[in-house]
Amino acid sequence: MSLADKTNGIWLEIIYNGDEYEGNLRERLEELVAGTGLEILGIKNNRLRETILGRINEDEELGDLEESMVFERCLKSKNIPEEKWPQLLNVFQEVVLLLKDEQD
């Protein structure tokens, strides 16, 4: 019998530091805890974050950056041609505004 079988209401914050890129990490973890008393509150995929952000210095954290800065770094890390950036940034800004309006 495992801990997940014995208890209810355990909250988890998971930090992934693996060397492999795990694009579907959340889905895989949700499948693992399905039907248990475990609930995933947050997942930090440090590998993905470092790949996308390309940290400038050790003190830089995702929460310190504006949404548009993170998106630009994603575009750069995925080698999206710079001539496509303005259109993609405009669409991104529209989505951000819509999400903020929904939260208000």
N, C-alpha and C positions, 0 to 999 in steps of 0.2 A: 504494500500500500504506500503510495507516495504522498507528499505534503499536499498536493493539489486535491487528492481524494479525501483527505482528513479534515480540511478546513474550508470555510467560506469567507469571502470578502477580503482576500489578500490582494493588495494593490502593488503593481510592479512598475518600476521605471527601469527600462532596459538600455544599457549602453553597449553598442556593438563596436569593438575595436579590431575586428578581424582583418586579415590581409586581402581577402577576396571582396570584390564588389557584390553587394547583395541588393539588387534593385527592388525586389519584392519582399524585403525583410518583414515589413508589417504584416503582410498577408500570411507569410509562413508562421510567424509568431502567434497570430490570432488563431490559426488552425490548431496550433499546439495547445493553447489554453481553452479552446472551445469545450464547453461542457464541464469545466472545472470551476472551483471557487476563486480562480485567479483572474484579475482584471488588469489589463495593460493600460496604464495612465499615460505613459510617454515612452518614446523610443528615440534614442540619439544614435544615429549611424555616423560615427566619427570618420569612417573611411569615405563615405559619400560626401560629407561636409568638407573634408580636406581636399577631395578631388575637385569639387565644384568651386570652392572658395579660393583655393590656392593661397593659403594664408600668407599674409604679408609679414606678420610677426607673431610671436607666440602668445601675446596678450589679446589678440583679436578674436572676438567671439561673434557668432551669427547674430545674436541679439543687438550687437553694436552697429550693425549695418542697416542701411535703408533697403527697402524691398527692391528698388530699382538697381541698386549696387549689386545685390545678390543675383538678380536676373541677368545683368550684364556679365557677371562672372560666369554664369551658367552658359550664356551664349558663347563666350570666349573659350570655355573649357570644352565645349562641343564643336568647336571650329566652325561656327556659323559665320558665313561671310558678312563682313561689316556693312556692306551695302543693304543687307536685309534687316539690320538692327533697328533703324528708325520705325519701320512698320511694326516689327515685333514688340518694341518698347511701347508704342502707342496702344496696341491691343492689350499688352500686359497692364498698363496703367488703367485702362478701362475696366479690366477685370478686378483690379485692386479696388477701384472706386466702387464698383458694384458690391463687392464683398463688404466693404466698410459701411455702405449704405444699409445693407441687410443687418449688420450688427447693431446699428443705431436704432 
